[in-house]
Amino acid sequence: MPELPEVEHVKQTINRELKNLKIERVEVLYAGVLKKPSDPSQFTHSLVKQTLRHVDRRGKYLLFYFEELILVSHLRMTGSYDVRRTTDPLANYAAVIFQFSDEQQLRYHDLRRLGTMEIYFENEPIVSIERLGIEPLSKEFTVTLLQQLGMKSKQSIKNFLLDQRKIAGIGNIYADEICYKAGINPGRKTLDLTGDDWKRLYTTIVFVLKDAIAYGGGYTFYKKHGYYPFSLYQRAGSPCEQCGTPIERVVVTKRGTYYCPTCQT
């Protein structure tokens, strides 16, 4: 699933390529991604002739700000956006095509077809993001706040990191990476962490997410792999890069989890 760094990369790319361009046509190839409105005709009618002012991100959600509307998109497991020229061949699993002026297209692909799109008026509450927690790269995110949130929880540290109501944007892969680089066992309870653990965890969250964004994430448009050098993901049995102990894959709170049994205590 695309997580904060991948969604941030998509946001930056679309802003660079399509900002201030007008939608001339919308083609819905798979209506299942449309949630508000669910009718393709209403969806396309709402967006045609709208100019894209900018794209923002909230957690793993993309928010497309137009003149009068906001399109809220969640990529779920396999959703991706691709900026193409009108004449470029269409890839598999295309679900929605936004035809912009200047012969540019924004194409949404989704192999599992689990992604969602919702349209809101500017002053309308966006229900999808109302309960999201703090943005981990915002100035409001501090080690003090992180520890306060954790000490109110009885979860494992991994489950805490995945809880979008507390911290928005971190998913399974980056939670493992953060725990590893902070030297914390993902199964430990938040109540068991020391003050030094929280400081290390905070620093690692910010570092890993910023570093991954700089690399373009773990993968970019349409399932093309990026260059972020994950230390754990899909490396079960391989030696830990710090101590040489084989990386293990276990289940923590029903999620597949990679960790080093020596380095992470």
C-alpha positions in Angstrom: 0.0 0.0 0.0 1.3 3.5 -0.8 2.2 5.2 2.5 3.0 8.8 3.4 6.3 9.1 1.4 4.7 7.6 -1.8 1.6 9.8 -1.5 3.7 12.8 -0.9 5.7 12.0 -4.0 2.5 11.8 -6.0 1.3 15.1 -4.6 4.5 16.8 -5.5 4.6 15.4 -9.0 1.0 16.3 -9.8 1.5 19.9 -8.5 4.6 20.2 -10.7 3.0 18.8 -13.9 -0.7 19.8 -13.7 -1.2 22.8 -11.4 -3.4 25.6 -12.8 -4.5 23.4 -15.8 -8.2 22.9 -16.6 -10.0 19.6 -16.8 -11.6 19.2 -20.2 -12.9 15.7 -20.0 -13.2 12.9 -17.5 -13.5 9.2 -18.5 -14.6 6.7 -15.9 -13.6 3.2 -16.9 -14.4 1.6 -13.5 -17.1 3.2 -11.5 -16.4 1.2 -8.4 -13.8 3.7 -7.2 -16.4 6.5 -7.1 -17.9 6.9 -3.7 -19.3 10.5 -3.6 -21.0 10.8 -6.0 -21.2 7.2 -7.1 -22.8 8.0 -10.4 -20.2 8.5 -13.2 -22.3 11.1 -15.0 -22.5 13.3 -11.8 -18.9 12.7 -11.1 -17.6 13.8 -14.5 -20.1 16.7 -14.7 -18.8 18.1 -11.4 -15.2 18.2 -12.5 -15.3 19.2 -16.2 -14.1 22.8 -16.7 -12.6 23.0 -13.2 -9.1 24.3 -12.8 -6.7 22.4 -10.5 -5.4 25.0 -8.0 -3.1 22.6 -6.1 -2.9 19.2 -4.5 -2.4 18.6 -0.8 -1.9 15.5 1.3 -3.5 14.4 4.6 -2.2 11.1 5.9 -2.5 8.8 3.0 -5.2 10.8 1.3 -4.7 13.1 -1.7 -6.8 16.3 -1.8 -7.2 17.9 -5.2 -8.3 21.5 -4.8 -10.3 22.9 -7.7 -12.0 26.3 -8.0 -15.2 25.2 -6.2 -14.6 21.5 -5.3 -12.2 19.2 -3.5 -11.6 15.7 -4.9 -10.4 13.4 -2.1 -8.6 10.2 -3.2 -7.3 7.3 -1.3 -5.0 4.8 -3.1 -5.7 1.9 -0.8 -3.6 -1.2 -1.7 -2.7 -0.8 -5.4 -3.9 2.6 -6.6 -1.6 4.9 -8.4 -1.6 8.1 -10.5 0.3 8.6 -13.7 0.8 11.8 -15.7 0.9 11.1 -19.4 0.5 12.7 -22.7 -2.9 12.2 -24.5 -1.2 10.1 -27.2 0.6 7.7 -24.8 -0.8 4.1 -24.8 -3.1 3.2 -22.0 -1.7 0.9 -19.3 -3.6 -2.0 -17.7 -6.1 -1.5 -14.9 -6.9 2.2 -15.7 -10.0 3.2 -13.8 -10.3 7.0 -14.3 -8.7 9.3 -16.9 -8.7 13.1 -16.3 -8.0 15.0 -19.5 -6.4 18.3 -18.8 -5.6 21.2 -21.1 -2.2 21.2 -22.8 -2.6 17.6 -23.9 -1.9 16.2 -20.4 -3.7 13.3 -18.8 -3.8 12.2 -15.2 -4.5 8.5 -15.2 -5.7 6.6 -12.1 -4.8 2.8 -12.2 -5.9 0.2 -9.6 -5.1 -3.5 -9.9 -7.3 -4.5 -6.9 -9.8 -1.7 -7.5 -10.0 -0.8 -3.8 -9.2 2.9 -4.1 -11.8 5.6 -3.5 -12.7 9.0 -4.9 -15.0 11.5 -3.2 -16.0 15.1 -4.2 -16.8 17.7 -1.6 -17.8 21.4 -1.8 -15.1 23.7 -0.4 -17.1 24.5 2.8 -18.3 20.9 3.3 -16.8 18.8 6.1 -14.6 16.1 4.6 -15.7 13.1 6.5 -12.9 10.8 5.3 -10.2 12.8 7.1 -12.0 14.2 10.1 -10.6 11.5 12.5 -7.0 11.5 11.3 -4.3 12.1 13.8 -1.3 14.3 13.8 0.9 14.8 10.6 4.3 13.4 11.6 6.2 16.0 9.5 4.2 18.9 10.8 5.7 21.4 13.3 3.0 20.4 15.8 4.5 16.9 15.9 7.0 16.8 18.8 8.6 14.2 21.0 6.4 15.4 23.9 3.2 14.9 21.9 4.4 11.5 20.6 5.0 10.3 24.2 1.7 11.7 25.4 -0.2 9.8 22.7 1.8 6.7 23.4 1.3 6.7 27.1 -2.5 6.9 26.6 -2.3 3.7 24.6 -2.0 0.1 25.6 -1.1 -1.0 22.1 2.1 -2.6 20.8 4.4 0.1 19.4 3.8 -1.2 15.9 0.0 -1.0 16.3 0.4 2.5 17.7 2.3 3.6 14.7 -0.3 2.2 12.4 -3.2 3.8 14.2 -4.3 6.6 11.8 -6.3 8.3 14.5 -3.0 9.0 16.4 -0.4 9.5 13.6 -1.5 9.9 10.0 0.3 8.3 7.1 2.5 5.5 8.5 1.7 2.1 7.2 3.0 -1.5 7.6 6.3 -1.2 5.7 7.4 2.1 7.2 6.4 1.1 10.7 8.8 -1.9 10.5 11.5 0.4 9.1 11.0 2.9 11.9 11.1 0.3 14.6 14.2 -1.2 13.2 16.2 2.0 12.9 15.0 3.1 16.4 16.2 -0.3 17.8 12.7 -1.0 19.3 11.0 -4.4 19.1 7.7 -3.8 17.3 5.8 -6.0 19.7 6.7 -4.0 22.8 3.9 -2.1 24.5 3.9 1.6 24.4 3.6 1.8 28.2 7.0 0.0 28.4 9.0 2.6 26.5 11.4 4.8 28.3 11.9 8.5 27.7 15.0 7.8 25.7 13.0 5.3 23.6 10.4 8.0 22.8 13.1 10.5 21.8 14.8 7.9 19.6 11.5 6.9 18.1 10.5 10.5 17.3 13.8 11.3 15.6 13.6 8.1 13.6 10.0 8.7 12.4 10.9 12.1 11.1 14.2 10.9 9.6 12.8 7.9 7.8 9.8 9.7 6.3 11.9 12.6 5.1 14.6 10.3 3.7 12.0 8.2 1.9 10.4 11.3 0.4 13.7 12.5 -0.9 14.2 9.1 -2.6 10.7 9.3 -4.2 9.4 6.6 -1.8 9.7 2.9 -2.1 7.9 3.0 -5.5 6.5 5.7 -7.7 3.9 5.9 -10.4 2.1 2.8 -11.6 4.0 0.2 -9.6 7.5 1.4 -10.7 9.9 0.8 -7.9 11.6 3.8 -6.4 15.0 3.8 -4.8 14.4 4.0 -1.1 16.7 1.4 0.5 14.5 -0.5 2.9 16.5 -2.4 5.5 13.8 -5.0 6.3 11.0 -5.3 3.8 10.9 -8.7 2.1 14.3 -9.6 3.6 13.3 -12.5 5.9 16.4 -14.8 6.3 18.8 -12.2 5.1 21.5 -10.9 7.5 20.8 -7.7 9.5 22.9 -4.9 8.0 23.9 -3.9 11.5 24.7 -7.2 13.3 24.4 -10.0 10.8 21.6 -11.8 12.6 19.0 -13.2 10.1 16.0 -11.0 9.7 12.8 -12.7 11.0 9.2 -12.3 9.8 6.6 -12.7 12.5 3.0 -11.5 13.0 2.3 -8.5 15.3 -1.3 -7.5 15.8 -2.3 -9.6 12.7 0.2 -7.8 10.5 3.3 -9.4 8.8 6.3 -7.8 10.5 10.0 -7.9 9.8 12.5 -7.3 12.6 16.0 -8.2 13.9 15.8 -10.2 17.1 19.2 -9.0 18.2 19.1 -5.2 17.4 15.5 -4.6 18.4 14.8 -5.0 22.1 
